[in-house]
Amino acid sequence: MQSEHRIIKSVYAAKEDLQKADEFIRDFIPFIRAEASKCISRPCSEQDDEFSIAMIAFHEAILGYEHSRGTFLSYASMLIRSRIIDYQRKEIRHQGNVSLHAESGEDELPLMDKLADERDHFEESANREATKREIEELAKVMADFGVSFSDVADNSPKQERTLEACASAIRYAAENKQLLDEMLKTKKLPMAQLVLGSGVERKTLERHRNYILVMLLVQTNGYEIIRGHLRHVLEKKGGSRR
């Protein structure tokens, strides 16, 4: 496998040149097939719809990739998984709409009633597996920053006013690419810039440093499921929406 530096160089070249994009995608077909296979829990062939979706998602990853998203292959893996899960959900809904109210079997129950449990079970299983993978990926990135999930739990703001102050700092940092780049490079929060730009007191940021750090990692590395869950929790608490 190519080194990360060479991969990123190829990605940026592929953004500008369709032929280079095609060559880059061809080089990574084994990776694309492997990621699709993980999603369907069996070997994925080129005849499977999921393989085509994975190919499109990989190209989408090329076009949408930035350094702040972390390693390219992790970003591409996340995008492939997300697009395949979306496809599987749509397929389930489509199958359910074919004859939802038709009577089926000796018990003459509507097909919709029979499909409901299977559909819910599949979606729950797919979501659980995707969430597990995101958490595992996030844990690896956090380890590079010397932070664990227990650190974040201990470091999370308990009062709503403090939560909103931290959210303001997170919003500012997430919208400031230079700050994010420095954080990813140094593996530390640029505290002075964060205080100056967000207007939040330094002692508040220092007290919740690990929490803010991980929230920024979630914001900048494409963890869609985790980010959606956090947004839902913040909305229930009355915190700021993104």
C-alpha positions in Angstrom: 0.0 0.0 0.0 1.2 3.5 -0.8 2.4 5.7 2.0 0.0 8.3 3.3 2.1 11.2 1.8 2.0 9.6 -1.6 -1.7 8.8 -1.3 -2.6 12.4 -0.4 -0.4 13.7 -3.3 -2.2 11.4 -5.7 -5.6 12.5 -4.3 -5.0 16.1 -4.9 -3.7 15.3 -8.4 -6.9 13.3 -9.1 -9.0 16.2 -8.0 -7.8 18.2 -11.0 -7.3 15.4 -13.6 -10.1 12.9 -14.5 -7.6 10.5 -16.0 -5.5 10.5 -12.9 -8.6 10.0 -10.9 -9.5 6.9 -12.9 -6.0 5.5 -12.5 -6.0 6.2 -8.7 -9.4 4.5 -8.3 -8.2 1.5 -10.3 -5.1 1.2 -8.0 -7.4 1.1 -5.0 -10.1 -1.4 -6.3 -8.9 -4.0 -3.8 -9.4 -1.5 -1.0 -12.8 -0.5 -2.3 -14.0 -4.1 -2.6 -12.7 -4.9 0.9 -14.6 -2.0 2.4 -17.8 -2.9 0.6 -17.3 -6.5 1.7 -17.2 -5.4 5.3 -20.5 -3.6 4.9 -22.3 -6.6 3.5 -20.5 -9.2 5.6 -19.5 -11.3 2.6 -17.1 -11.1 -0.3 -18.3 -8.3 -2.6 -18.1 -8.9 -6.4 -18.1 -6.4 -9.2 -21.6 -7.5 -10.0 -23.0 -6.3 -6.6 -24.7 -2.9 -6.4 -22.7 -2.2 -3.3 -19.5 -2.4 -5.3 -20.7 0.3 -7.7 -21.8 2.4 -4.8 -18.4 2.0 -3.1 -16.6 3.1 -6.3 -18.8 6.2 -6.5 -18.2 6.9 -2.8 -14.5 6.6 -3.3 -14.5 9.1 -6.1 -16.7 11.3 -3.9 -14.0 11.0 -1.2 -11.3 12.2 -3.7 -13.3 15.3 -4.5 -14.2 16.1 -1.0 -11.0 15.3 0.8 -9.1 17.9 2.8 -6.1 17.5 5.1 -8.3 18.4 8.1 -10.3 15.2 7.6 -7.4 13.0 8.7 -6.0 10.2 6.6 -7.5 9.8 3.2 -8.2 6.0 3.4 -10.0 6.4 6.8 -12.1 9.2 5.3 -12.9 7.1 2.1 -13.8 4.1 4.3 -16.2 6.2 6.3 -17.8 7.6 3.2 -18.1 4.1 1.5 -19.7 2.7 4.6 -22.1 5.6 4.9 -23.2 5.5 1.3 -23.8 1.7 1.4 -25.8 1.9 4.6 -28.0 4.6 3.0 -28.5 2.4 -0.1 -29.4 -0.6 2.1 -32.0 1.4 4.0 -33.5 2.7 0.8 -33.7 -0.8 -0.6 -35.5 -2.1 2.5 -38.0 0.8 2.2 -38.5 0.0 -1.5 -39.0 -3.6 -0.9 -41.5 -2.8 1.8 -43.5 -0.6 -0.6 -43.9 -3.2 -3.3 -47.0 -4.8 -1.7 -47.1 -3.5 1.9 -50.8 -4.1 2.4 -51.0 -7.4 0.4 -52.0 -10.4 2.5 -49.2 -12.9 2.8 -49.0 -16.4 4.1 -51.5 -18.6 5.8 -52.1 -16.1 8.6 -53.2 -13.5 6.0 -51.3 -10.7 7.7 -50.3 -7.7 5.7 -46.7 -8.0 4.4 -45.9 -4.6 6.0 -46.5 -6.2 9.5 -44.1 -9.0 8.7 -41.4 -6.8 7.2 -41.4 -4.3 10.1 -39.5 -6.4 12.6 -37.0 -7.5 10.0 -36.4 -4.0 8.7 -36.0 -2.6 12.2 -33.6 -5.4 13.1 -31.5 -4.8 9.9 -31.3 -1.1 10.4 -30.5 -1.5 14.1 -27.7 -4.0 13.3 -26.3 -1.9 10.4 -26.3 1.3 12.6 -24.7 -0.6 15.5 -21.9 -1.9 13.4 -21.3 1.4 11.7 -21.3 3.2 15.0 -18.9 0.6 16.4 -16.5 1.2 13.6 -16.6 5.0 13.9 -15.9 4.7 17.7 -13.0 2.4 17.0 -11.6 4.8 14.4 -12.1 7.8 16.7 -10.4 6.0 19.6 -7.3 5.5 17.5 -7.1 9.1 16.5 -7.7 10.2 20.2 -4.8 8.0 21.3 -2.5 10.0 19.0 -3.6 13.0 21.0 -3.1 11.2 24.3 -6.8 11.3 25.2 -9.2 8.5 26.1 -13.0 8.3 26.3 -12.7 8.3 30.1 -10.8 11.5 30.0 -13.5 13.1 27.9 -16.2 11.8 30.3 -14.4 13.3 33.3 -13.7 16.5 31.4 -17.2 17.2 30.0 -18.9 20.4 31.1 -21.7 19.8 33.6 -23.5 23.2 33.5 -25.4 24.4 30.5 -23.7 27.8 30.6 -20.3 26.1 30.5 -21.5 23.7 27.7 -22.6 26.7 25.6 -19.2 28.4 26.2 -17.4 25.3 25.0 -19.8 25.0 22.1 -18.9 28.6 21.0 -15.2 27.8 21.1 -15.8 24.6 19.1 -17.8 26.5 16.5 -15.0 29.0 16.1 -12.3 26.4 15.8 -14.3 24.2 13.4 -14.7 27.2 11.1 -11.1 28.1 11.3 -9.1 25.8 9.0 -5.7 27.3 10.0 -6.4 26.6 13.7 -7.6 23.0 12.9 -4.5 22.4 10.8 -2.3 23.5 13.6 -4.2 21.3 16.1 -3.8 18.2 13.8 -0.1 19.0 13.3 0.9 19.6 16.9 -1.6 17.3 18.5 -2.6 20.1 20.8 -5.3 22.8 21.1 -4.0 26.2 20.0 -5.3 27.7 23.3 -4.1 31.3 22.7 -5.8 31.5 19.3 -8.9 29.8 20.6 -9.3 32.3 23.5 -8.7 35.2 21.3 -11.0 34.1 18.5 -13.9 32.7 20.5 -13.9 35.1 23.4 -14.3 32.3 25.9 -12.3 32.6 29.1 -9.0 30.7 29.1 -9.7 29.0 32.4 -13.0 27.6 31.0 -11.2 26.2 28.0 -8.3 24.8 30.1 -10.8 23.1 32.4 -12.5 21.3 29.5 -9.5 21.0 27.2 -9.9 17.2 26.4 -13.6 17.6 25.8 -13.1 20.4 23.3 -10.3 18.6 21.6 -12.4 15.5 21.0 -15.4 17.5 19.9 -13.2 19.1 17.3 -11.8 15.8 16.1 -15.4 14.6 15.6 -16.3 17.7 13.7 -13.3 17.6 11.4 -12.8 13.9 10.6 -16.2 13.0 9.1 -17.7 10.9 12.0 -21.2 11.4 10.7 -23.0 9.0 13.1 -21.2 10.2 16.2 -21.7 13.8 15.2 -25.4 13.3 14.6 -25.8 11.7 18.0 -23.9 14.6 19.7 -26.1 17.1 17.9 -29.2 15.3 19.1 -27.9 15.3 22.7 -27.0 19.0 22.6 -30.5 19.9 21.2 -32.2 17.9 24.0 -30.0 19.8 26.5 -30.9 23.0 24.9 -27.4 23.6 23.6 -26.4 25.2 20.4 -27.3 23.5 17.1 -25.0 23.1 14.1 
